[in-house]
Amino acid sequence: MKTFILGRTKKEVERLVPEGQIKTVRLGNTKICMSRIADNYFAFEQACPHRKADLGKGTINKFKEVICPLHEYRFDLETGRCNQANCSDLKIFKTEISEEGLKIYMPN
Ligand code: FES
């Protein structure tokens, strides 16, 4: 497991990840997507598990789901679960916010 830290303060992280938007960030050699709803931060893979569309161009709805821009499949931001049976779940990464920034835990 690798741990990355985004930002240096909670305020900086809030600016980097505006509420309800999707930001693409590079952690090491991997690009992932980040989103925030209130104080809850979500990190997930950039490529949609269905046909690899860029989820960084997707949207977030009020049910804590990311909606893929290509075929509009929805993925739960907390569990990664897809709303369509013919699609794998989205990989999500654990996050932890503190006054020192946002920790993101990535598998090796
Ligand atoms: S590529 Fe994302 S739903 Fe099809």
Backbone and ligand atoms as CSV (ligand in chain L), in Angstrom:
chain,resi,resn,atom,element,x,y,z
A,1,MET,N,N,0.850,-1.193,0.000
A,1,MET,CA,C,0.000,0.000,0.000
A,1,MET,C,C,0.886,1.243,0.000
A,2,LYS,N,N,0.577,2.187,-0.882
A,2,LYS,CA,C,1.294,3.461,-0.898
A,2,LYS,C,C,0.351,4.541,-0.392
A,3,THR,N,N,0.908,5.488,0.349
A,3,THR,CA,C,0.096,6.603,0.845
A,3,THR,C,C,0.572,7.889,0.188
A,4,PHE,N,N,-0.350,8.610,-0.408
A,4,PHE,CA,C,-0.050,9.918,-0.992
A,4,PHE,C,C,-0.766,10.976,-0.161
A,5,ILE,N,N,-0.183,12.175,-0.115
A,5,ILE,CA,C,-0.837,13.263,0.608
A,5,ILE,C,C,-1.075,14.411,-0.360
A,6,LEU,N,N,-2.320,14.825,-0.451
A,6,LEU,CA,C,-2.715,15.926,-1.324
A,6,LEU,C,C,-2.904,17.173,-0.464
A,7,GLY,N,N,-2.239,18.257,-0.839
A,7,GLY,CA,C,-2.363,19.506,-0.095
A,7,GLY,C,C,-1.602,19.462,1.220
A,8,ARG,N,N,-1.530,20.621,1.876
A,8,ARG,CA,C,-0.817,20.706,3.166
A,8,ARG,C,C,-1.723,21.097,4.314
A,9,THR,N,N,-2.902,21.596,3.964
A,9,THR,CA,C,-3.886,21.943,4.991
A,9,THR,C,C,-5.263,21.501,4.496
A,10,LYS,N,N,-6.188,21.433,5.429
A,10,LYS,CA,C,-7.560,21.063,5.067
A,10,LYS,C,C,-8.149,22.083,4.081
A,11,LYS,N,N,-7.865,23.373,4.331
A,11,LYS,CA,C,-8.383,24.435,3.453
A,11,LYS,C,C,-7.835,24.288,2.036
A,12,GLU,N,N,-6.544,23.961,1.944
A,12,GLU,CA,C,-5.940,23.799,0.618
A,12,GLU,C,C,-6.592,22.624,-0.118
A,13,VAL,N,N,-6.847,21.548,0.587
A,13,VAL,CA,C,-7.485,20.385,-0.045
A,13,VAL,C,C,-8.889,20.752,-0.516
A,14,GLU,N,N,-9.601,21.548,0.276
A,14,GLU,CA,C,-10.945,21.969,-0.135
A,14,GLU,C,C,-10.896,22.777,-1.426
A,15,ARG,N,N,-9.847,23.602,-1.557
A,15,ARG,CA,C,-9.698,24.375,-2.796
A,15,ARG,C,C,-9.337,23.467,-3.973
A,16,LEU,N,N,-8.480,22.487,-3.722
A,16,LEU,CA,C,-8.037,21.591,-4.792
A,16,LEU,C,C,-9.158,20.681,-5.286
A,17,VAL,N,N,-10.067,20.334,-4.381
A,17,VAL,CA,C,-11.163,19.419,-4.733
A,17,VAL,C,C,-12.489,20.121,-4.404
A,18,PRO,N,N,-12.969,20.974,-5.317
A,18,PRO,CA,C,-14.211,21.705,-5.045
A,18,PRO,C,C,-15.402,20.743,-4.912
A,19,GLU,N,N,-16.317,21.106,-4.058
A,19,GLU,CA,C,-17.462,20.241,-3.789
A,19,GLU,C,C,-18.273,19.969,-5.054
A,20,GLY,N,N,-18.614,18.709,-5.244
A,20,GLY,CA,C,-19.499,18.317,-6.349
A,20,GLY,C,C,-18.817,18.234,-7.704
A,21,GLN,N,N,-17.512,18.518,-7.751
A,21,GLN,CA,C,-16.799,18.437,-9.032
A,21,GLN,C,C,-15.887,17.223,-9.034
A,22,ILE,N,N,-15.333,16.928,-10.195
A,22,ILE,CA,C,-14.382,15.830,-10.306
A,22,ILE,C,C,-13.049,16.408,-10.757
A,23,LYS,N,N,-12.007,16.119,-10.007
A,23,LYS,CA,C,-10.657,16.562,-10.354
A,23,LYS,C,C,-9.812,15.338,-10.661
A,24,THR,N,N,-9.024,15.441,-11.710
A,24,THR,CA,C,-8.089,14.365,-12.025
A,24,THR,C,C,-6.736,14.748,-11.455
A,25,VAL,N,N,-6.120,13.848,-10.721
A,25,VAL,CA,C,-4.805,14.121,-10.137
A,25,VAL,C,C,-3.878,12.958,-10.476
A,26,ARG,N,N,-2.598,13.278,-10.569
A,26,ARG,CA,C,-1.607,12.238,-10.818
A,26,ARG,C,C,-0.917,11.896,-9.499
A,27,LEU,N,N,-0.946,10.624,-9.146
A,27,LEU,CA,C,-0.252,10.141,-7.955
A,27,LEU,C,C,0.795,9.151,-8.434
A,28,GLY,N,N,2.059,9.559,-8.395
A,28,GLY,CA,C,3.098,8.699,-8.957
A,28,GLY,C,C,2.863,8.554,-10.450
A,29,ASN,N,N,2.733,7.331,-10.921
A,29,ASN,CA,C,2.504,7.080,-12.355
A,29,ASN,C,C,1.038,6.892,-12.701
A,30,THR,N,N,0.171,7.106,-11.741
A,30,THR,CA,C,-1.246,6.788,-11.952
A,30,THR,C,C,-2.096,8.039,-11.847
A,31,LYS,N,N,-3.015,8.189,-12.797
A,31,LYS,CA,C,-3.996,9.267,-12.696
A,31,LYS,C,C,-5.260,8.692,-12.067
A,32,ILE,N,N,-5.783,9.426,-11.093
A,32,ILE,CA,C,-7.050,9.015,-10.486
A,32,ILE,C,C,-7.981,10.225,-10.460
A,33,CYS,N,N,-9.217,9.983,-10.108
A,33,CYS,CA,C,-10.191,11.065,-9.978
A,33,CYS,C,C,-10.514,11.271,-8.502
A,34,MET,N,N,-10.782,12.525,-8.173
A,34,MET,CA,C,-11.121,12.901,-6.804
A,34,MET,C,C,-12.430,13.678,-6.838
A,35,SER,N,N,-13.206,13.502,-5.793
A,35,SER,CA,C,-14.398,14.326,-5.652
A,35,SER,C,C,-14.678,14.533,-4.172
A,36,ARG,N,N,-15.520,15.502,-3.899
A,36,ARG,CA,C,-15.848,15.811,-2.503
A,36,ARG,C,C,-17.319,16.175,-2.396
A,37,ILE,N,N,-17.948,15.635,-1.364
A,37,ILE,CA,C,-19.300,16.048,-0.999
A,37,ILE,C,C,-19.221,16.417,0.477
A,38,ALA,N,N,-19.398,17.707,0.778
A,38,ALA,CA,C,-19.188,18.246,2.128
A,38,ALA,C,C,-17.778,17.864,2.594
A,39,ASP,N,N,-17.642,17.164,3.729
A,39,ASP,CA,C,-16.309,16.775,4.216
A,39,ASP,C,C,-15.915,15.366,3.785
A,40,ASN,N,N,-16.683,14.763,2.917
A,40,ASN,CA,C,-16.380,13.403,2.465
A,40,ASN,C,C,-15.614,13.461,1.143
A,41,TYR,N,N,-14.423,12.876,1.164
A,41,TYR,CA,C,-13.586,12.851,-0.037
A,41,TYR,C,C,-13.629,11.461,-0.651
A,42,PHE,N,N,-13.654,11.433,-1.981
A,42,PHE,CA,C,-13.727,10.167,-2.702
A,42,PHE,C,C,-12.605,10.125,-3.736
A,43,ALA,N,N,-11.950,8.996,-3.815
A,43,ALA,CA,C,-10.894,8.787,-4.811
A,43,ALA,C,C,-11.233,7.519,-5.568
A,44,PHE,N,N,-11.119,7.564,-6.888
A,44,PHE,CA,C,-11.500,6.395,-7.696
A,44,PHE,C,C,-10.726,6.402,-9.004
A,45,GLU,N,N,-10.708,5.229,-9.642
A,45,GLU,CA,C,-9.944,5.092,-10.887
A,45,GLU,C,C,-10.505,6.020,-11.955
A,46,GLN,N,N,-9.614,6.459,-12.856
A,46,GLN,CA,C,-10.019,7.417,-13.891
A,46,GLN,C,C,-10.788,6.747,-15.027
A,47,ALA,N,N,-10.408,5.520,-15.373
A,47,ALA,CA,C,-11.019,4.845,-16.527
A,47,ALA,C,C,-12.266,4.080,-16.081
A,48,CYS,N,N,-13.361,4.347,-16.741
A,48,CYS,CA,C,-14.613,3.649,-16.434
A,48,CYS,C,C,-14.431,2.150,-16.658
A,49,PRO,N,N,-14.895,1.314,-15.717
A,49,PRO,CA,C,-14.743,-0.139,-15.880
A,49,PRO,C,C,-15.531,-0.693,-17.077
A,50,HIS,N,N,-16.462,0.063,-17.620
A,50,HIS,CA,C,-17.273,-0.442,-18.734
A,50,HIS,C,C,-16.476,-0.411,-20.040
A,51,ARG,N,N,-16.191,0.789,-20.570
A,51,ARG,CA,C,-15.446,0.906,-21.835
A,51,ARG,C,C,-14.331,1.937,-21.751
A,52,LYS,N,N,-13.864,2.163,-20.519
A,52,LYS,CA,C,-12.666,2.981,-20.282
A,52,LYS,C,C,-12.822,4.468,-20.597
A,53,ALA,N,N,-14.037,4.981,-20.607
A,53,ALA,CA,C,-14.201,6.430,-20.780
A,53,ALA,C,C,-13.568,7.147,-19.587
A,54,ASP,N,N,-13.232,8.405,-19.800
A,54,ASP,CA,C,-12.574,9.218,-18.764
A,54,ASP,C,C,-13.611,9.717,-17.759
A,55,LEU,N,N,-13.576,9.145,-16.561
A,55,LEU,CA,C,-14.555,9.573,-15.544
A,55,LEU,C,C,-14.275,10.979,-15.045
A,56,GLY,N,N,-13.095,11.506,-15.350
A,56,GLY,CA,C,-12.801,12.897,-15.019
A,56,GLY,C,C,-13.720,13.859,-15.758
A,57,LYS,N,N,-14.354,13.382,-16.828
A,57,LYS,CA,C,-15.312,14.194,-17.583
A,57,LYS,C,C,-16.751,13.847,-17.198
A,58,GLY,N,N,-16.890,13.032,-16.174
A,58,GLY,CA,C,-18.221,12.645,-15.717
A,58,GLY,C,C,-18.804,13.678,-14.775
A,59,THR,N,N,-19.884,13.304,-14.135
A,59,THR,CA,C,-20.536,14.212,-13.182
A,59,THR,C,C,-20.860,13.445,-11.894
A,60,ILE,N,N,-21.117,14.222,-10.851
A,60,ILE,CA,C,-21.486,13.664,-9.549
A,60,ILE,C,C,-22.955,14.010,-9.302
A,61,ASN,N,N,-23.726,13.036,-8.837
A,61,ASN,CA,C,-25.127,13.364,-8.528
A,61,ASN,C,C,-25.353,13.447,-7.019
A,62,LYS,N,N,-26.583,13.754,-6.635
A,62,LYS,CA,C,-26.860,13.961,-5.202
A,62,LYS,C,C,-26.942,12.652,-4.432
A,63,PHE,N,N,-26.841,11.519,-5.119
A,63,PHE,CA,C,-26.873,10.214,-4.452
A,63,PHE,C,C,-25.469,9.661,-4.215
A,64,LYS,N,N,-24.447,10.528,-4.260
A,64,LYS,CA,C,-23.047,10.115,-4.074
A,64,LYS,C,C,-22.641,9.090,-5.120
A,65,GLU,N,N,-22.970,9.401,-6.368
A,65,GLU,CA,C,-22.578,8.530,-7.476
A,65,GLU,C,C,-21.832,9.360,-8.506
A,66,VAL,N,N,-20.882,8.702,-9.193
A,66,VAL,CA,C,-20.272,9.325,-10.365
A,66,VAL,C,C,-20.968,8.726,-11.583
A,67,ILE,N,N,-21.276,9.614,-12.528
A,67,ILE,CA,C,-21.971,9.186,-13.746
A,67,ILE,C,C,-20.986,9.276,-14.903
A,68,CYS,N,N,-20.800,8.174,-15.580
A,68,CYS,CA,C,-19.863,8.123,-16.704
A,68,CYS,C,C,-20.386,8.979,-17.864
A,69,PRO,N,N,-19.492,9.742,-18.514
A,69,PRO,CA,C,-19.954,10.618,-19.596
A,69,PRO,C,C,-20.338,9.857,-20.868
A,70,LEU,N,N,-19.906,8.592,-21.006
A,70,LEU,CA,C,-20.141,7.910,-22.287
A,70,LEU,C,C,-21.501,7.200,-22.346
A,71,HIS,N,N,-21.767,6.298,-21.416
A,71,HIS,CA,C,-23.043,5.563,-21.445
A,71,HIS,C,C,-23.887,5.815,-20.196
A,72,GLU,N,N,-23.395,6.723,-19.370
A,72,GLU,CA,C,-24.138,7.179,-18.188
A,72,GLU,C,C,-24.398,6.086,-17.154
A,73,TYR,N,N,-23.528,5.079,-17.082
A,73,TYR,CA,C,-23.608,4.143,-15.969
A,73,TYR,C,C,-23.249,4.921,-14.713
A,74,ARG,N,N,-23.806,4.485,-13.587
A,74,ARG,CA,C,-23.553,5.168,-12.326
A,74,ARG,C,C,-22.781,4.253,-11.379
A,75,PHE,N,N,-21.862,4.846,-10.644
A,75,PHE,CA,C,-21.030,4.098,-9.701
A,75,PHE,C,C,-21.115,4.771,-8.339
A,76,ASP,N,N,-21.376,3.954,-7.324
A,76,ASP,CA,C,-21.453,4.469,-5.953
A,76,ASP,C,C,-20.051,4.906,-5.502
A,77,LEU,N,N,-19.942,6.122,-5.009
A,77,LEU,CA,C,-18.618,6.642,-4.639
A,77,LEU,C,C,-18.065,5.991,-3.374
A,78,GLU,N,N,-18.915,5.423,-2.543
A,78,GLU,CA,C,-18.431,4.798,-1.305
A,78,GLU,C,C,-18.056,3.335,-1.498
A,79,THR,N,N,-18.785,2.646,-2.363
A,79,THR,CA,C,-18.525,1.208,-2.534
A,79,THR,C,C,-17.946,0.865,-3.901
A,80,GLY,N,N,-18.105,1.747,-4.871
A,80,GLY,CA,C,-17.681,1.464,-6.244
A,80,GLY,C,C,-18.711,0.686,-7.037
A,81,ARG,N,N,-19.798,0.280,-6.392
A,81,ARG,CA,C,-20.777,-0.570,-7.062
A,81,ARG,C,C,-21.406,0.118,-8.282
A,82,CYS,N,N,-21.503,-0.650,-9.362
A,82,CYS,CA,C,-22.105,-0.143,-10.599
A,82,CYS,C,C,-23.597,-0.456,-10.595
A,83,ASN,N,N,-24.398,0.423,-11.213
A,83,ASN,CA,C,-25.843,0.200,-11.248
A,83,ASN,C,C,-26.252,-0.726,-12.389
A,84,GLN,N,N,-25.290,-1.191,-13.191
A,84,GLN,CA,C,-25.597,-2.087,-14.311
A,84,GLN,C,C,-24.940,-3.447,-14.063
A,85,ALA,N,N,-25.686,-4.507,-14.298
A,85,ALA,CA,C,-25.173,-5.850,-14.012
A,85,ALA,C,C,-24.034,-6.250,-14.952
A,86,ASN,N,N,-23.986,-5.658,-16.151
A,86,ASN,CA,C,-22.979,-6.086,-17.129
A,86,ASN,C,C,-21.653,-5.342,-16.985
A,87,CYS,N,N,-21.424,-4.726,-15.853
A,87,CYS,CA,C,-20.224,-3.913,-15.681
A,87,CYS,C,C,-19.572,-4.221,-14.333
A,88,SER,N,N,-18.244,-4.252,-14.317
A,88,SER,CA,C,-17.542,-4.442,-13.044
A,88,SER,C,C,-17.686,-3.188,-12.195
A,89,ASP,N,N,-17.418,-3.363,-10.931
A,89,ASP,CA,C,-17.465,-2.213,-10.037
A,89,ASP,C,C,-16.239,-1.321,-10.246
A,90,LEU,N,N,-16.379,-0.078,-9.846
A,90,LEU,CA,C,-15.309,0.914,-9.938
A,90,LEU,C,C,-14.320,0.701,-8.794
A,91,LYS,N,N,-13.034,0.808,-9.094
A,91,LYS,CA,C,-12.039,0.733,-8.012
A,91,LYS,C,C,-12.046,2.058,-7.269
A,92,ILE,N,N,-12.179,1.953,-5.971
A,92,ILE,CA,C,-12.129,3.165,-5.160
A,92,ILE,C,C,-10.953,3.048,-4.190
A,93,PHE,N,N,-10.471,4.193,-3.741
A,93,PHE,CA,C,-9.297,4.237,-2.873
A,93,PHE,C,C,-9.672,4.964,-1.584
A,94,LYS,N,N,-9.194,4.408,-0.487
A,94,LYS,CA,C,-9.512,4.982,0.821
A,94,LYS,C,C,-8.866,6.364,0.965
A,95,THR,N,N,-9.577,7.287,1.571
A,95,THR,CA,C,-9.036,8.622,1.825
A,95,THR,C,C,-9.226,8.964,3.304
A,96,GLU,N,N,-8.417,9.907,3.755
A,96,GLU,CA,C,-8.526,10.346,5.154
A,96,GLU,C,C,-8.104,11.813,5.219
A,97,ILE,N,N,-9.032,12.676,5.618
A,97,ILE,CA,C,-8.732,14.102,5.689
A,97,ILE,C,C,-8.243,14.449,7.093
A,98,SER,N,N,-7.263,15.346,7.165
A,98,SER,CA,C,-6.796,15.835,8.457
A,98,SER,C,C,-6.326,17.278,8.250
A,99,GLU,N,N,-5.882,17.923,9.307
A,99,GLU,CA,C,-5.379,19.300,9.184
A,99,GLU,C,C,-4.085,19.343,8.378
A,100,GLU,N,N,-3.459,18.217,8.137
A,100,GLU,CA,C,-2.198,18.165,7.367
A,100,GLU,C,C,-2.421,17.802,5.907
A,101,GLY,N,N,-3.646,17.716,5.450
A,101,GLY,CA,C,-3.912,17.369,4.061
A,101,GLY,C,C,-4.760,16.125,3.953
A,102,LEU,N,N,-4.876,15.645,2.716
A,102,LEU,CA,C,-5.713,14.476,2.443
A,102,LEU,C,C,-4.829,13.286,2.119
A,103,LYS,N,N,-4.945,12.247,2.928
A,103,LYS,CA,C,-4.203,11.011,2.635
A,103,LYS,C,C,-5.035,10.154,1.692
A,104,ILE,N,N,-4.351,9.604,0.702
A,104,ILE,CA,C,-4.983,8.692,-0.245
A,104,ILE,C,C,-4.163,7.413,-0.242
A,105,TYR,N,N,-4.839,6.312,0.002
A,105,TYR,CA,C,-4.159,5.015,0.110
A,105,TYR,C,C,-4.356,4.238,-1.186
A,106,MET,N,N,-3.230,3.944,-1.839
A,106,MET,CA,C,-3.290,3.237,-3.127
A,106,MET,C,C,-2.630,1.872,-2.997
A,107,PRO,N,N,-3.213,0.851,-3.614
A,107,PRO,CA,C,-2.551,-0.468,-3.593
A,107,PRO,C,C,-1.269,-0.417,-4.415
A,108,ASN,N,N,-0.332,-1.266,-4.090
A,108,ASN,CA,C,0.940,-1.305,-4.855
A,108,ASN,C,C,0.721,-1.896,-6.234
L,1,FES,S1,S,-17.701,3.686,-20.821
L,1,FES,FE1,FE,-18.515,4.282,-18.919
L,1,FES,S2,S,-20.532,3.573,-18.972
L,1,FES,FE2,FE,-19.699,2.904,-20.838
